[in-house]
Amino acid sequence: MEKVLASAPDLIALDEKKLEQEAGLPVIASIDEKTSDPPSADGKLAVDEEKVEGKVSFSIMRSLVSSFGGPAFWLSFFFLHIAFHLGSVLRSWWFSVWSRSYSENAAKEVNIAW
């Protein structure tokens, strides 16, 4: 009984690599090839994440702000945000002044323009 050394797709891939090498083309490793580091001595395939306790450093915050548009973007964003909410508050105040003028004065005396 013969022992099968490689499947047909593996042989085709090997032939393609051999042709690329002969033609002087760069050979790109396939996804199936093992290109990663071998497992560690304790059998883990992944490295544990590093964890730091405490506050986020200023350099990290500066990096975050600059990656999301920079200082000019954030200054204009906060200015427009405050202006929008200030406009909402002033609109409510103006409607209360305007509607109160009808209850305090006769309808003919209320200046509609303001």
Wavefront OBJ file of the C-alpha trace (Angstrom):
o trace
v 0.000 0.000 0.000
v 1.392 3.381 -0.975
v 1.625 6.259 1.422
v 0.277 9.605 0.137
v 2.795 12.362 0.791
v 0.807 15.398 -0.329
v -2.629 16.201 -1.682
v -3.212 17.511 -5.194
v -3.713 21.174 -4.147
v -0.447 21.066 -2.171
v 1.418 19.721 -5.200
v -0.081 22.418 -7.427
v 0.987 25.093 -4.929
v 4.517 23.653 -4.814
v 4.696 23.636 -8.615
v 3.536 27.276 -8.765
v 6.206 28.311 -6.254
v 8.879 26.459 -8.190
v 7.812 28.237 -11.397
v 7.835 31.621 -9.628
v 11.323 30.993 -8.272
v 12.613 29.977 -11.703
v 11.087 33.093 -13.271
v 12.746 35.296 -10.643
v 9.449 36.453 -9.130
v 9.121 36.981 -5.391
v 7.505 34.032 -3.669
v 4.711 34.895 -1.278
v 3.958 32.453 1.512
v 0.456 31.024 1.485
v -1.899 31.307 4.422
v -1.689 27.582 5.084
v 2.065 27.654 5.618
v 3.231 27.921 9.201
v 4.839 31.335 9.466
v 4.106 32.095 13.110
v 6.260 31.412 16.130
v 5.986 27.963 17.704
v 4.018 27.613 20.938
v 5.801 28.525 24.150
v 7.192 25.932 26.564
v 4.059 26.015 28.713
v 1.873 25.180 25.686
v 0.180 28.595 25.295
v -0.446 29.805 21.759
v -1.041 33.434 22.740
v 0.868 35.852 24.917
v -0.948 37.323 27.922
v -1.969 40.953 27.580
v -0.130 43.559 29.557
v -2.282 45.437 32.037
v -1.438 48.732 33.662
v -3.466 50.175 36.506
v -3.983 53.859 37.081
v -4.862 56.782 34.853
v -4.393 57.213 31.121
v -1.229 59.145 30.369
v -1.295 62.542 28.678
v 0.661 61.257 25.668
v -2.010 58.630 24.998
v -4.785 61.239 25.237
v -2.856 63.581 22.915
v -2.449 60.721 20.435
v -6.186 59.989 20.614
v -7.152 63.634 20.052
v -4.757 64.026 17.133
v -5.977 60.825 15.486
v -9.576 62.084 15.569
v -9.044 65.375 13.763
v -6.545 67.349 15.774
v -6.975 70.338 18.094
v -8.601 72.625 15.491
v -11.368 70.094 14.896
v -12.045 69.599 18.596
v -12.076 73.334 19.376
v -14.578 73.989 16.604
v -16.601 70.931 17.660
v -16.910 72.125 21.272
v -17.645 75.703 20.193
v -20.459 74.546 17.882
v -21.747 72.134 20.532
v -21.977 74.910 23.141
v -23.492 77.334 20.599
v -26.170 74.788 19.678
v -27.208 74.220 23.288
v -27.043 77.924 24.104
v -29.326 78.593 21.122
v -31.772 75.991 22.397
v -31.883 77.596 25.853
v -32.258 81.112 24.390
v -35.058 79.926 22.098
v -36.990 78.522 25.060
v -36.427 81.727 27.013
v -37.593 83.878 24.076
v -40.761 81.816 23.593
v -41.592 82.237 27.289
v -41.109 86.039 27.067
v -43.171 86.230 23.884
v -46.032 84.074 25.179
v -46.077 85.868 28.555
v -46.564 89.209 26.794
v -50.018 88.054 25.645
v -51.078 87.245 29.211
v -49.766 90.545 30.611
v -51.043 92.880 27.869
v -54.049 93.150 25.637
v -53.671 91.461 22.257
v -53.733 94.808 20.439
v -50.842 96.140 22.537
v -48.458 93.207 21.844
v -45.803 93.932 19.261
v -45.921 90.863 16.997
v -42.615 91.659 15.301
v -40.528 91.049 18.396
l 1 2 3 4 5 6 7 8 9 10 11 12 13 14 15 16 17 18 19 20 21 22 23 24 25 26 27 28 29 30 31 32 33 34 35 36 37 38 39 40 41 42 43 44 45 46 47 48 49 50 51 52 53 54 55 56 57 58 59 60 61 62 63 64 65 66 67 68 69 70 71 72 73 74 75 76 77 78 79 80 81 82 83 84 85 86 87 88 89 90 91 92 93 94 95 96 97 98 99 100 101 102 103 104 105 106 107 108 109 110 111 112 113 114
